[in-house]
């Protein structure tokens, strides 16, 4: 079972939020959905789960249009900042509601996770702090039996301990019951080690869709005196620059010129996902540079 | 399968809300006047007839159906969060409302029987008894027809509330507020304007007046309880069909965030 997104466009008034997005979400994979504020990440999630109807384009879940298709929508869960649960319900009632409407929900796991996160299931949703509301929804996301879990800013309001616990539980949950997680977060370094594939959205367009390994393998920081660095990186896909005192850095996304010797004054390093993302989506780099 | 789950969830929460409506209705209409009498007016005898309306349960049911029929967005957002689409949401809500109307009208009829037997024999058992209570020679058949017309009327009323609520659900809270405040003000102004041009006199000669008479089953030789029962049944079904289609179409446009 996969999700195929074809030519997906969403326009709000005169603002084009997503433009001709094409992507495939494979089964049993952890994705990172990266993008700056307003890039269209939440809109993409809302379109995948049919909370919004697209202006044009399609979302196919296992070959079937997701539009008002209960069978397709019932295979997905979206955890977002918005609280769509009845505000006066107790946490335990939200679990029961999810079990009733989705049909499959691991109550035992939910109970266990409540203990681990120190969440009292008798508390009403509208009495929970922002962090505990996120925790409640994360517990639902981990305990509901669906094939695709979309997590939009899952760690919003969570302290460092709870964030670490969540990532640990996510990996455990994934290994016990493999399925697809698509995680959108600004805390890229925290998910960098777990995401297998990355989508980068920029100004409503999908600019990167590749495996994390392949992306990082072709991302370089070339450091040294400016003249040597620019000579070495000439003809490559430079996505950004930095100047650190007399040291100059060119960030390159894509292959280096293989037969060009590396000058002694120049060092070539791979960059991490966070740095790559910042460079790709900064004013200097961006979609045009990819 | 998912329709059943959506239906059960909504039925459970709506029935709970309806029971609270009954509690508050009884408290507001019966208990508070009784307490006021006990506290301040012991000089006169307590008169149950004066405080217990014939339409007590009907009033509560009608207010509930308008309020909960019109409340579209809360139900939609819970179901879409749980992977249930707009079509299932609409049909399950319509089915819940239909179930509540039928059960509620049975309660109204039982309450009417109690009222006539215990409180005031001049009262009525069914809401439209005065129009259709003698529609046929058989009191049982006439009673059943009156019950059907009452249920159909409540279906139409509820679907109208669902339509209005669905249209409102397309707008932001701010726009909703403007519409909810603005429309009654506009109607109020129109009412004054209509009074100024003596609309009731003009009304008698318009096709609307003729339509209203036909819809109610009025005829020149009409007497109490002998209105033509076929007319409201046919017109009610047509209206219900049109409103159901319109509400369904609007429901397919629901979205989050608005």
Interface residues (C-beta under 8 A of the other chain):
Chain A: X46 X49 X50 X51 X52 X53 X67 X68 X69 X70 X71 X73 X74 X75 X76 X77 X78 X82 X84 X85 X86 X97 X98 X100 X101 X102 X103 X146
Chain B: X1 X2 X3 X5 X6 X8 X9 X13 X74 X77 X78 X79 X80 X81 X82 X83 X84 X85 X86 X87 X88 X252 X253 X255 X256 X257
